[in-house]
Amino acid sequence: MRGIPTKTVLKKSITYFALKVLIGLMLLGCTSTKKIKKKTIPLSSEQNTTEVQNSNGKTVTSLNNLGFDDHEFISLKEQETEPITTNAKDTLEQTSTTTEIGEISSGAGLDIKSQVAQKIVENYLNSENKEPKGHCLSVSKARFEEAYKAVHGHSVYQDLPDSMATKDYTPKQVFNLLYASASETQQGWRSLPEKYRGKGNAGAIAYAGMGTLVDTSGIWSGQLRPGALMQVWRFKVDYEQVVQGVDVKKLDPYGHSFIFISYVRDEENRIIGLEIADQGFQSYRPLQPRDYEVWWGVNLSI
């Protein structure tokens, strides 16, 4: 029986590897379009930060463990990983609306019942850099924490209730794990309340008693208030697996974290889209119902 020529095997192997790389890039979720240099800093169990240097040489602090498009960060363990970049804005079909991209409707800020939410919107509208790049979770969390500190004079972590703690995690760790939807198969993740798992920022903030959850139906019926934080999932099956606990190394879900700014309405005042604030991944256009299968938001009460 004749053997397969070595050149043929090598050629097929290279083609297969290239195909895997291409598919991996296509599946990426909310990542920065700017290359960054990343260095992991040794941390205590209470910390989850990374020192990041952007292309301008400015060093900023971002959060680890905050995203499914970088699976190595979904744990409390310290790990080294290479940054992944992509030139793609998103993989969702773009459609036009009656509102120009970046235009905030006149209703923004008129129905905010939270000083922190009001501050989030004010900071965003007054910002000279509305698309700071980076990771969606880090950006949304930084906007929330900055506004909270401006209003209350201290970190949000100081006001987390002790009741959030488990035998394995402090209130701060529970908050960060829920915020990141840091799903895993071990009991640690499953020990967190199922009601708030997989809901990202919305679940973490609601569990801390700082806001009220709003589901898909509520979101698209007009119940969101400007400044609400949001977590969405492209596919419902991914969300369900995350809630129950899944090995993220074997899962490549498409999720996104951002802040709601205002509704986009048509000439008959029907809601047709959401204006959002993120790191620039999708905020260049209003989001529409068909963009994601699972939507969660939290109206702040603080």
C-alpha positions as CSV (number, residue, x, y, z in Angstrom):
1,M,0.0,0.0,0.0
2,R,1.5,3.4,-1.1
3,G,2.1,6.0,1.6
4,I,0.9,9.6,1.3
5,P,3.7,11.9,0.1
6,T,5.3,14.0,2.9
7,K,4.7,17.3,1.0
8,T,1.0,16.5,0.7
9,V,0.6,15.9,4.4
10,L,2.5,19.0,5.3
11,K,0.4,21.1,2.9
12,K,-2.8,19.8,4.4
13,S,-1.5,20.4,7.9
14,I,-0.7,24.0,7.2
15,T,-4.1,24.6,5.5
16,Y,-5.9,23.1,8.5
17,F,-4.0,25.3,10.9
18,A,-4.7,28.4,8.9
19,L,-8.4,27.5,8.8
20,K,-8.5,27.1,12.6
21,V,-6.9,30.5,13.1
22,L,-9.3,32.2,10.7
23,I,-12.4,30.6,12.4
24,G,-11.0,31.7,15.8
25,L,-10.7,35.3,14.7
26,M,-14.3,35.3,13.3
27,L,-15.6,34.1,16.7
28,L,-14.1,36.9,18.7
29,G,-16.5,39.0,20.8
30,C,-16.0,42.6,22.0
31,T,-12.2,43.2,21.7
32,S,-10.2,46.3,21.0
33,T,-9.3,47.3,17.5
34,K,-6.1,48.8,18.8
35,K,-3.0,46.7,19.6
36,I,-2.0,46.8,23.2
37,K,0.9,45.7,25.3
38,K,-0.2,43.7,28.4
39,K,1.7,42.7,31.5
40,T,0.1,40.7,34.3
41,I,0.8,41.9,37.8
42,P,1.0,39.5,40.8
43,L,-2.3,39.9,42.7
44,S,-3.8,39.0,45.9
45,S,-7.2,37.2,46.0
46,E,-8.9,40.6,46.4
47,Q,-7.5,42.1,43.2
48,N,-8.2,41.6,39.6
49,T,-6.2,44.3,37.7
50,T,-3.8,44.4,34.7
51,E,-1.4,47.1,33.7
52,V,-2.1,48.0,30.1
53,Q,-0.1,50.3,27.8
54,N,-1.8,51.6,24.7
55,S,-0.2,52.6,21.4
56,N,0.5,56.1,22.7
57,G,2.6,54.8,25.5
58,K,0.1,55.8,28.2
59,T,-0.3,53.2,31.0
60,V,-3.8,52.5,32.4
61,T,-5.3,49.9,34.7
62,S,-7.9,47.5,33.4
63,L,-9.7,44.5,34.9
64,N,-8.8,40.9,34.4
65,N,-11.4,38.1,34.4
66,L,-13.8,40.2,32.4
67,G,-14.5,38.6,29.1
68,F,-15.4,35.6,27.1
69,D,-13.4,36.8,24.1
70,D,-10.3,36.2,26.2
71,H,-10.9,32.9,27.9
72,E,-7.7,32.8,29.8
73,F,-9.0,35.6,32.0
74,I,-12.1,33.7,33.1
75,S,-10.9,32.5,36.5
76,L,-9.4,33.8,39.7
77,K,-6.1,32.3,38.8
78,E,-3.2,34.4,37.6
79,Q,-2.3,33.6,34.0
80,E,-0.2,35.1,31.2
81,T,-1.9,35.5,27.8
82,E,-1.2,37.3,24.6
83,P,-3.6,40.1,23.6
84,I,-5.8,39.3,20.6
85,T,-6.7,42.0,18.1
86,T,-9.1,42.3,15.3
87,N,-9.9,44.9,12.7
88,A,-13.6,43.9,12.5
89,K,-16.2,46.2,14.1
90,D,-18.7,43.4,14.7
91,T,-20.2,40.6,12.8
92,L,-23.8,41.7,13.1
93,E,-25.7,43.0,10.1
94,Q,-25.9,46.8,10.0
95,T,-29.2,48.5,9.3
96,S,-30.2,52.1,9.1
97,T,-32.6,53.9,11.5
98,T,-34.2,57.3,11.7
99,T,-31.5,58.5,14.1
100,E,-28.0,59.3,12.9
101,I,-25.2,57.2,14.5
102,G,-23.9,59.0,17.6
103,E,-26.9,61.2,17.9
104,I,-28.5,61.1,21.4
105,S,-32.2,61.5,21.4
106,S,-33.8,64.4,23.3
107,G,-35.2,62.1,25.9
108,A,-31.8,61.1,27.3
109,G,-31.5,61.9,31.0
110,L,-35.1,63.0,31.5
111,D,-36.1,59.9,33.4
112,I,-33.1,59.0,35.4
113,K,-33.9,58.2,39.1
114,S,-30.3,57.5,40.1
115,Q,-27.6,60.1,40.7
116,V,-25.0,57.5,39.6
117,A,-26.8,56.8,36.4
118,Q,-27.2,60.5,35.7
119,K,-23.4,60.9,36.3
120,I,-22.6,58.0,33.9
121,V,-24.6,59.7,31.1
122,E,-23.2,63.1,31.8
123,N,-19.6,61.8,31.8
124,Y,-20.3,60.0,28.5
125,L,-21.9,63.0,26.8
126,N,-19.2,65.3,27.9
127,S,-16.3,63.0,27.1
128,E,-13.9,63.9,24.3
129,N,-13.2,60.2,23.8
130,K,-16.4,58.2,23.6
131,E,-14.7,55.1,22.2
132,P,-11.6,54.4,24.4
133,K,-11.0,50.9,23.0
134,G,-10.0,48.2,25.4
135,H,-12.3,45.5,26.6
136,C,-16.0,46.1,26.9
137,L,-16.3,44.8,30.4
138,S,-13.4,46.9,31.7
139,V,-14.7,50.0,30.0
140,S,-18.3,49.7,31.3
141,K,-17.1,48.9,34.8
142,A,-14.7,51.9,34.8
143,R,-17.5,54.2,33.8
144,F,-19.8,52.8,36.5
145,E,-17.1,53.0,39.2
146,E,-16.0,56.5,38.2
147,A,-19.6,57.8,38.4
148,Y,-20.2,56.0,41.7
149,K,-17.1,57.5,43.4
150,A,-18.0,60.9,42.1
151,V,-21.4,60.7,43.6
152,H,-20.7,58.9,46.9
153,G,-17.1,59.9,47.5
154,H,-15.7,56.3,47.7
155,S,-15.5,53.0,45.9
156,V,-18.6,50.9,45.2
157,Y,-16.8,48.0,46.9
158,Q,-17.2,49.8,50.3
159,D,-20.9,49.6,50.0
160,L,-21.3,46.0,49.0
161,P,-23.4,44.1,51.6
162,D,-21.7,41.4,53.6
163,S,-24.5,39.1,52.7
164,M,-23.0,38.7,49.2
165,A,-20.0,36.8,50.6
166,T,-19.8,33.0,50.4
167,K,-17.5,30.6,52.2
168,D,-15.1,30.8,49.3
169,Y,-15.4,34.4,48.1
170,T,-15.6,37.9,49.6
171,P,-18.4,40.3,48.6
172,K,-15.9,42.0,46.2
173,Q,-15.0,38.7,44.5
174,V,-18.6,37.7,44.2
175,F,-19.4,41.1,42.6
176,N,-16.5,40.7,40.1
177,L,-17.3,37.1,39.3
178,L,-21.0,37.9,38.5
179,Y,-20.0,41.1,36.7
180,A,-17.7,39.1,34.4
181,S,-20.1,36.1,34.0
182,A,-17.0,34.1,35.0
183,S,-18.7,30.7,34.4
184,E,-16.9,27.5,35.4
185,T,-17.8,23.9,36.2
186,Q,-16.6,24.0,39.8
187,Q,-18.8,24.5,42.8
188,G,-17.6,28.1,43.3
189,W,-19.5,29.5,40.4
190,R,-22.6,27.3,41.1
191,S,-22.6,28.5,44.7
192,L,-23.5,32.0,43.5
193,P,-27.2,32.7,43.1
194,E,-28.5,31.3,39.8
195,K,-30.9,34.3,39.4
196,Y,-27.9,36.6,38.9
197,R,-25.5,34.3,37.0
198,G,-24.9,35.1,33.3
199,K,-26.4,38.6,33.6
200,G,-23.0,40.3,33.9
201,N,-23.0,43.8,35.2
202,A,-26.8,43.8,35.6
203,G,-26.7,40.7,37.8
204,A,-23.8,41.9,39.9
205,I,-25.4,45.3,40.6
206,A,-28.9,43.9,41.2
207,Y,-27.5,41.3,43.6
208,A,-25.7,44.1,45.5
209,G,-29.1,45.8,45.9
210,M,-28.1,48.8,43.8
211,G,-30.6,48.4,41.0
212,T,-33.5,46.5,39.4
213,L,-33.1,43.9,36.7
214,V,-34.9,44.4,33.3
215,D,-35.2,41.5,31.0
216,T,-35.5,41.4,27.2
217,S,-39.3,42.1,27.2
218,G,-38.9,45.0,29.5
219,I,-35.9,46.4,27.6
220,W,-37.8,46.5,24.3
221,S,-41.0,47.8,25.8
222,G,-39.3,51.0,27.0
223,Q,-38.5,50.2,30.7
224,L,-34.8,51.0,30.6
225,R,-33.6,54.3,32.0
226,P,-30.5,56.2,30.7
227,G,-27.4,55.1,32.5
228,A,-28.6,51.5,32.9
229,L,-25.8,48.9,32.5
230,M,-26.4,46.0,30.1
231,Q,-25.2,42.5,29.4
232,V,-26.3,40.7,26.2
233,W,-25.7,37.3,24.5
234,R,-25.7,36.6,20.8
235,F,-27.1,33.2,21.3
236,K,-29.5,31.9,24.1
237,V,-27.8,28.5,24.3
238,D,-24.5,30.2,25.3
239,Y,-26.2,32.2,28.0
240,E,-27.9,29.1,29.4
241,Q,-24.6,27.2,29.5
242,V,-22.9,30.1,31.3
243,V,-25.7,30.2,33.9
244,Q,-25.4,26.5,34.6
245,G,-21.6,26.5,34.6
246,V,-19.4,25.6,31.7
247,D,-15.7,25.1,31.0
248,V,-15.1,28.3,29.1
249,K,-12.1,26.8,27.3
250,K,-14.5,24.6,25.4
251,L,-17.0,27.4,24.8
252,D,-16.8,30.5,22.6
253,P,-19.9,32.5,23.3
254,Y,-20.6,36.0,21.9
255,G,-21.4,38.4,24.7
256,H,-21.2,42.1,25.1
257,S,-21.3,44.6,28.0
258,F,-22.2,48.3,27.7
259,I,-24.3,51.2,29.0
260,F,-27.7,52.2,27.7
261,I,-28.0,55.9,26.7
262,S,-31.4,56.3,25.1
263,Y,-34.0,54.7,22.9
264,V,-34.2,55.3,19.1
265,R,-37.8,55.6,17.9
266,D,-39.5,55.8,14.5
267,E,-41.9,58.4,13.3
268,E,-44.7,56.6,15.1
269,N,-42.8,56.7,18.4
270,R,-42.1,52.9,18.3
271,I,-38.8,51.7,19.8
272,I,-36.5,50.5,17.0
273,G,-33.1,50.7,18.6
274,L,-30.8,51.5,21.5
275,E,-28.1,54.1,21.6
276,I,-25.3,52.7,23.8
277,A,-21.9,53.6,25.2
278,D,-19.2,50.9,24.9
279,Q,-15.5,50.9,23.9
280,G,-16.3,51.5,20.3
281,F,-17.2,47.9,19.3
282,Q,-20.8,48.6,18.5
283,S,-21.6,52.1,19.8
284,Y,-21.1,53.5,16.3
285,R,-24.6,52.4,15.4
286,P,-27.9,51.8,17.4
287,L,-28.5,48.2,18.4
288,Q,-31.6,46.4,17.2
289,P,-33.6,43.6,18.7
290,R,-32.3,41.0,16.3
291,D,-28.7,41.7,17.2
292,Y,-28.8,39.5,20.3
293,E,-31.1,36.8,21.6
294,V,-30.6,37.5,25.3
295,W,-30.8,41.0,26.8
296,W,-30.3,42.0,30.4
297,G,-30.2,45.5,32.0
298,V,-30.3,47.0,35.4
299,N,-31.9,50.4,36.3
300,L,-29.7,51.9,39.0
301,S,-31.3,53.0,42.3
302,I,-28.2,54.5,43.8
